[in-house]
Amino acid sequence: MPYIEQVPVSEAKGLLKKLLDEAMERAGRVWHIIHIMSQNPRAMDASMAFYGAIMCGPSPLTRWQREMLATVTSKANDCFY
């Protein structure tokens, strides 16, 4: 359980509700990495836009290569998600 208080999905309003609804539509659930940002929906929105630009925007790397780099980096940093 995280130490950061999270806004329950059922209580989300405005921009936060929109972002959580989009997350549900994309993945069928709200991943913890997204939900932990629920106290600051503007930061969540910016973070998701940044991620989209890195992973899906124009690049000399393929999507597969970018995913592999993210996986190796997470492993090197002992991240378990």
Secondary structure, 3 states (H helix, E strand, C coil): CCCCCCCCHHHCCHHHHHHHHHHHHHHCCCCHHHHCCCCCHHHHHHHHHHHHHHHHCCCCCCHHHHHHHHHHHHHHCCCCC
